């Protein structure tokens, strides 16, 4: 099991990570555990800038050689950026899941913080519980 | 080894182990009212010889009528090699094979088919086929809703000049996934959809516009203007086409004024029957769908790709399967996970035997025959062409009295005169959709016109005879 879980991020039980940016927007990606479980990623479909997403809505798709998975937005808001580099280089998700492999940024409605997110410790405990 | 897996004793043994008296007891949760009783009217078993004789007698009752009905299924000449090759043991299967990669020949045929459909429609990628033209439109509507990047709209504009049966089927399938098909009226004089009819939707949020070319009435739509309007209003374009017509008409991939930023249809679909598949009482036929690479992951159905193996040798494989049900489960693009393998094989052979020139000859001859038919029939008193728009190989005729009795009388004379549109399009008055393909001779057309004249104007003939 991967223990690559940066402390400054928040996590979901569906294996997304959330980074709060200085301007208040949030950046979303998939965890190291998720990319390892999916295997080599071959395609990433990120949403159009300007799209409105609801909390819990499927907002992106990552496809590996063995599966395609929806990415759920942990927050409600409007997409302000999506990672165009992934179209040509989906392997960035495998190589740098917390860095160059980010998926999208969202301006959160009313700047409300995302509810029910886990911290690194909570997510690690969740992974351990799932593995047992 | 016996091909009867369970003897009566085997069955009795198994039932006693699970404690059931009869096999029917295993289905006792089915409410009694829903269980079929004895099948009334089904005679006792007959010998093969008796069945053969009975069926030949019944088939003979159909006669060999001269068929002038089109409306989505067309009688074309099918060269003998098409089905003699398609029914060879190596090809003769209805399905995409399981362990598909072990059947390289079958995959190559599908790959060639996809390449031909892309060439005909002017698109970049084709699937391995769908069930039929109507379900292909339903799938195209769902594809468009998924593929539209900037709109979440599930509404689609569908002109009434699109085959009404296709609309019914698309509504049944896509309607259950909350896709709404909104009708757009046609111009009564021209028999086609005018951009003016789309103006009320200017700036509204719709996922797509459907354009059928040639349309249900056989009339050619002004596809360039319709496509430019749709793209200017941020809607995708779903083209419904007769693939045979594309040997002489502009491919949907090039619809729209040249020089515009976004040109051509986005998704192309339709019925493939005209390409070497017999009418055979309505099926099996095959549907097709092609699109642009940017939408490939939203397209349903199997896709065959060309690749190389570990030693660099060319091979064929099913590709992009993460769209499909066996990988994505309930989130798959569609529940279709097969293709119409046999009819697609026939179509591929038909297209390869005729080539681009042969297909164009069939299309041009059919157009000429239909012109001849319309001229002959409209020379009859009380019959007129309803629409002024230029057509392909079908036309709508208006009559001065109900069409149904005329069709019944023509059938008595061995002529299937066309499809009565009166009920579907009451605003047209008594109206008949007719079609003549290359299979009809000038004599056939003259015979049809003479019969209509005699039936429409019996007094004139009575006088002539006197």
Interface residues (C-beta under 8 A of the other chain):
Chain A: X43 X45 X48 X50 X51 X61 X63 X64 X67 X68 X70
Chain B: X149 X150 X152 X297 X322 X323 X327 X328 X331
